[in-house]
């Protein structure tokens, strides 16, 4: 049975209510995760420990009825621990492939910046090509396949900054902040009433999105129309980052493409069939903040990537 775009959008939006049964606040982060899922993008969640990043991803998987696996990234984690490996079976006398946790729909790469670059790079092929190569043989990953990686801010002890090539594979970098005082009181009340964040099944989260709804929603996102003037606006924003005196690295053409897809997903979630500069502006920070690099002297002055991008958004003319 086919699902029309309006019904698909209702189902996708309903995910936020289901996730709210487990996680207080973070509606914007949940919406960003949904937008990424619609355009087959990956997400990097950054926040201090204890802000419910892991619980959020588990609750999202339950609401989407997706298979999810978690990998705790540590300094001694090997690439084969993520992708899988070929092992010799003494019983059969044959070599057999044992799949790693990457073979899932929603992979939670927990604290990805606590493992060295060699293991971080094990995800590059999976994120870009939806496959992994082991012993020279490519193996396709399930569909859908989304990586949601969490990391602590790099100024915390025992972290390894992600290389630029790895960062560029993430559609979004979403920042998970502290809850408000009211939200934190709600969290405490839930725990006082017996909430167990380690038992997602006990939280009463209903699976509200099936494969047909997801496919219909993705098709509707692809069908969002974009005027040539809006395309030019995104190009102007990207080129402005490359010419900014505050940056040593501007947004790549891949970044501009990701901004287009993200903005179309945001338009769909807002119930629009066409793209406007408003959606581009809304998606600029999460899509571009991790694709630029500040000059060291500017960073010492307290300038941030978000601040530079916001300045560019204010300076580049908006099409009417």
C-alpha positions as CSV (number, residue, x, y, z in Angstrom):
1,X,0.0,0.0,0.0
2,X,1.4,3.4,-1.1
3,X,1.7,6.2,1.4
4,X,1.1,9.8,0.2
5,X,3.6,12.5,1.1
6,X,1.3,14.2,3.7
7,X,0.8,11.0,5.6
8,X,4.5,10.3,5.4
9,X,5.3,13.7,6.8
10,X,2.9,13.2,9.7
11,X,4.5,9.9,10.6
12,X,8.0,11.4,10.5
13,X,7.0,14.4,12.6
14,X,5.3,12.1,15.1
15,X,8.7,10.6,15.9
16,X,9.5,13.7,17.9
17,X,6.6,12.9,20.3
18,X,7.8,9.4,20.7
19,X,11.4,10.4,21.4
20,X,10.1,12.9,24.0
21,X,8.9,9.9,26.1
22,X,12.5,9.2,26.8
23,X,14.4,12.4,26.3
24,X,13.4,15.8,27.7
25,X,14.1,18.7,25.3
26,X,16.4,18.5,22.3
27,X,13.5,18.8,19.9
28,X,15.8,20.6,17.5
29,X,18.4,17.9,17.6
30,X,15.7,15.2,17.0
31,X,14.5,17.2,14.0
32,X,18.0,17.4,12.7
33,X,18.4,13.7,13.0
34,X,15.2,13.1,11.1
35,X,16.3,15.5,8.3
36,X,19.5,13.6,8.0
37,X,17.7,10.3,7.7
38,X,15.5,11.7,4.9
39,X,18.5,12.6,2.8
40,X,20.7,9.6,3.8
41,X,23.1,11.8,5.8
42,X,25.2,11.1,8.9
43,X,25.2,13.2,12.0
44,X,27.9,14.2,14.6
45,X,26.5,15.0,18.0
46,X,28.7,17.1,20.2
47,X,28.1,17.7,23.9
48,X,29.5,17.2,27.3
49,X,29.0,13.8,29.0
50,X,25.6,13.2,30.6
51,X,23.4,15.2,28.1
52,X,21.4,12.1,26.9
53,X,23.1,11.8,23.5
54,X,23.1,8.0,23.6
55,X,19.6,7.7,25.0
56,X,18.4,10.0,22.3
57,X,19.7,7.8,19.5
58,X,18.3,4.6,21.1
59,X,14.9,6.3,21.4
60,X,15.0,7.5,17.8
61,X,15.8,4.0,16.5
62,X,12.8,2.6,18.5
63,X,10.4,5.2,17.1
64,X,11.6,4.6,13.5
65,X,11.5,0.8,13.9
66,X,15.1,0.5,12.7
67,X,17.8,-2.0,13.7
68,X,20.4,-0.2,15.8
69,X,23.8,-1.1,17.1
70,X,26.2,0.7,19.3
71,X,30.0,0.8,19.3
72,X,31.9,2.3,22.2
73,X,35.0,3.9,20.7
74,X,38.0,3.5,22.9
75,X,41.8,4.0,22.3
76,X,42.4,0.3,21.7
77,X,39.4,-0.3,19.3
78,X,40.6,-1.9,16.0
79,X,39.0,-1.2,12.6
80,X,38.0,-4.8,12.3
81,X,36.0,-4.4,15.5
82,X,33.7,-2.1,13.6
83,X,33.6,-3.5,10.0
84,X,34.0,-7.3,10.8
85,X,36.7,-9.7,9.8
86,X,37.3,-13.0,7.9
87,X,38.0,-15.9,10.3
88,X,39.0,-19.5,9.7
89,X,36.6,-22.1,10.9
90,X,38.2,-25.3,12.1
91,X,34.9,-27.1,11.8
92,X,34.4,-26.5,8.1
93,X,38.0,-25.8,7.0
94,X,36.8,-22.6,5.4
95,X,37.3,-18.9,5.9
96,X,34.0,-17.1,6.8
97,X,33.2,-13.5,7.2
98,X,31.9,-12.4,10.6
99,X,30.1,-9.1,10.2
100,X,30.8,-6.2,12.5
101,X,28.3,-3.8,14.2
102,X,28.5,-1.5,11.1
103,X,26.0,-3.9,9.4
104,X,22.8,-2.2,10.8
105,X,20.4,0.6,10.0
106,X,21.4,3.0,12.7
107,X,25.0,2.8,14.0
108,X,25.7,4.7,17.2
109,X,29.4,5.5,17.2
110,X,29.7,6.5,20.8
111,X,32.5,8.9,21.7
112,X,34.1,8.6,18.3
113,X,36.8,11.1,19.2
114,X,38.2,8.8,21.9
115,X,39.7,6.5,19.3
116,X,42.8,7.2,17.1
117,X,42.4,8.2,13.4
118,X,43.1,4.7,12.1
119,X,39.9,3.4,13.6
120,X,37.9,6.5,12.9
121,X,38.8,6.0,9.2
122,X,37.2,2.6,9.3
123,X,33.9,4.3,8.9
124,X,34.9,6.4,5.9
125,X,34.0,3.9,3.2
126,X,30.8,2.9,5.0
127,X,29.6,6.5,5.3
128,X,30.4,7.4,1.7
129,X,29.7,4.3,-0.3
130,X,27.3,2.3,2.0
131,X,29.7,-0.6,1.9
132,X,32.8,-2.0,3.6
133,X,35.7,-3.8,2.0
134,X,37.2,-6.7,4.0
135,X,40.0,-8.8,2.5
136,X,39.4,-7.0,-0.8
137,X,35.8,-7.9,-1.1
138,X,33.1,-5.2,-0.9
139,X,30.0,-5.9,1.2
140,X,26.9,-3.8,1.0
141,X,25.4,-2.3,4.1
142,X,21.6,-2.4,4.9
143,X,19.3,0.3,3.7
144,X,18.7,2.7,5.3
145,X,22.2,3.1,6.9
146,X,22.9,6.1,9.0
147,X,25.9,6.8,11.3
148,X,25.2,8.9,14.4
149,X,28.4,9.6,16.1
150,X,28.8,11.3,19.5
151,X,31.8,13.2,20.7
152,X,32.9,15.2,23.7
153,X,34.3,18.7,23.0
154,X,38.0,18.4,22.0
155,X,39.2,20.3,25.0
156,X,38.3,17.4,27.2
157,X,41.0,15.0,28.2
158,X,41.7,11.9,26.2
159,X,40.2,13.0,22.8
160,X,41.5,12.8,19.3
161,X,40.2,15.5,16.8
162,X,38.5,14.0,13.8
163,X,40.4,14.6,10.5
164,X,38.8,16.9,7.9
165,X,38.1,14.0,5.5
166,X,36.0,12.3,8.3
167,X,34.2,15.5,9.3
168,X,33.2,16.2,5.7
169,X,31.3,12.9,5.6
170,X,28.9,14.1,8.2
171,X,25.8,16.0,7.0
172,X,25.3,17.8,10.3
173,X,27.3,18.7,13.4
174,X,24.6,19.2,16.0
175,X,25.4,20.6,19.4
176,X,23.7,19.0,22.4
177,X,23.6,21.5,25.2
178,X,22.4,21.5,28.8
179,X,18.7,21.4,29.5
180,X,16.8,24.4,30.9
181,X,16.1,24.5,34.7
182,X,12.5,23.4,34.0
183,X,13.6,20.6,31.7
184,X,16.2,19.4,34.3
185,X,13.5,19.3,37.0
186,X,11.4,17.1,34.6
187,X,14.3,14.8,34.1
188,X,14.7,14.4,37.9
189,X,11.0,13.8,38.3
190,X,11.1,11.0,35.7
191,X,14.0,9.3,37.4
192,X,12.3,9.7,40.8
193,X,9.3,7.9,39.3
194,X,11.5,5.0,38.2
195,X,12.7,5.8,34.7
196,X,15.5,3.5,33.5
197,X,17.4,5.1,30.7
198,X,19.1,1.8,30.0
199,X,15.8,0.0,29.3
200,X,14.4,1.8,26.2
201,X,11.7,-0.9,25.8
202,X,10.2,0.1,29.1
203,X,9.6,3.7,28.1
204,X,6.6,2.9,25.9
205,X,8.0,4.2,22.6
206,X,5.9,3.3,19.7
207,X,7.3,2.6,16.2
208,X,5.5,5.1,14.1
209,X,7.5,5.0,10.9
210,X,7.7,2.0,8.6
211,X,9.7,1.5,5.4
212,X,6.9,2.7,3.2
213,X,6.5,5.9,5.0
214,X,10.2,6.5,5.0
215,X,10.4,5.8,1.2
216,X,7.5,8.2,0.5
217,X,9.0,10.9,2.7
218,X,12.4,10.6,0.9
219,X,10.7,10.8,-2.5
220,X,8.8,13.9,-1.3
221,X,12.1,15.5,-0.2
222,X,13.6,14.8,-3.6
223,X,10.6,16.5,-5.3
224,X,11.0,19.8,-3.4
225,X,11.5,22.4,-6.1
226,X,14.4,24.8,-6.0
227,X,14.6,28.1,-8.0
228,X,17.9,28.9,-9.8
229,X,18.2,32.0,-7.6
230,X,18.2,29.9,-4.4
231,X,20.9,27.6,-6.0
232,X,23.0,30.7,-6.7
233,X,22.5,31.9,-3.1
234,X,24.0,28.6,-1.7
235,X,26.9,28.9,-4.1
236,X,27.5,32.5,-3.0
237,X,27.5,31.4,0.7
238,X,30.1,28.6,0.0
239,X,32.3,30.9,-2.0
240,X,32.2,33.5,0.7
241,X,33.6,31.0,3.2
242,X,36.5,30.3,0.8
243,X,37.3,34.0,0.6
244,X,36.9,34.8,4.3
245,X,40.0,36.2,5.9
246,X,39.1,34.4,9.2
247,X,39.2,30.9,7.6
248,X,42.0,28.7,6.3
249,X,39.5,26.2,4.9
250,X,36.2,27.0,3.3
251,X,33.2,24.9,2.4
252,X,33.9,22.3,-0.3
253,X,31.5,21.6,-3.3
254,X,30.4,18.5,-1.3
255,X,29.4,20.9,1.5
256,X,27.3,23.0,-0.9
257,X,25.6,19.8,-2.1
258,X,24.9,18.8,1.5
259,X,23.4,22.2,2.3
260,X,21.0,21.8,-0.7
261,X,19.8,18.3,0.5
262,X,19.5,19.5,4.1
263,X,17.5,22.5,3.2
264,X,15.1,20.5,1.1
265,X,14.6,18.1,4.0
266,X,13.9,21.0,6.3
267,X,11.4,22.4,3.8
268,X,9.6,19.1,3.7
269,X,9.4,18.9,7.5
270,X,7.9,22.4,7.5
271,X,5.2,21.3,5.0
272,X,6.7,23.2,2.0
273,X,6.9,21.9,-1.6
274,X,9.5,24.5,-2.6
275,X,12.8,25.8,-1.2
276,X,13.3,29.3,0.1
277,X,16.4,31.1,1.5
278,X,14.9,30.7,5.0
279,X,15.5,26.9,4.9
280,X,19.0,27.5,3.6
281,X,19.7,29.9,6.5
282,X,18.2,27.5,9.0
283,X,20.5,24.7,7.8
284,X,23.7,26.7,7.3
285,X,25.2,26.4,10.8
286,X,24.7,22.6,11.4
287,X,25.7,21.8,7.8
288,X,28.7,24.0,7.5
289,X,30.2,24.6,10.9
290,X,32.4,21.4,10.8
291,X,33.5,22.0,7.2
292,X,35.5,25.2,7.8
293,X,38.7,25.8,9.7
294,X,39.5,29.0,11.6
295,X,42.9,30.7,11.4
296,X,44.8,30.1,14.7
297,X,45.2,33.8,15.4
298,X,41.5,34.4,14.9
299,X,40.6,31.4,17.1
300,X,42.8,32.9,19.9
301,X,40.7,36.0,19.8
302,X,37.6,34.0,20.6
303,X,36.1,33.9,17.2
304,X,34.1,30.7,16.4
305,X,33.1,29.0,13.2
306,X,29.4,29.7,14.0
307,X,30.2,33.4,14.4
308,X,32.0,33.5,11.0
309,X,29.2,31.7,9.2
310,X,26.6,34.0,10.8
311,X,28.6,37.0,9.6
312,X,28.6,35.6,6.1
313,X,24.8,34.9,6.3
314,X,24.4,38.6,7.2
315,X,26.6,39.8,4.4
316,X,25.6,37.7,1.4
317,X,22.6,39.2,-0.4
318,X,19.4,37.2,-0.1
319,X,17.4,36.6,-3.3
320,X,13.9,37.9,-3.4
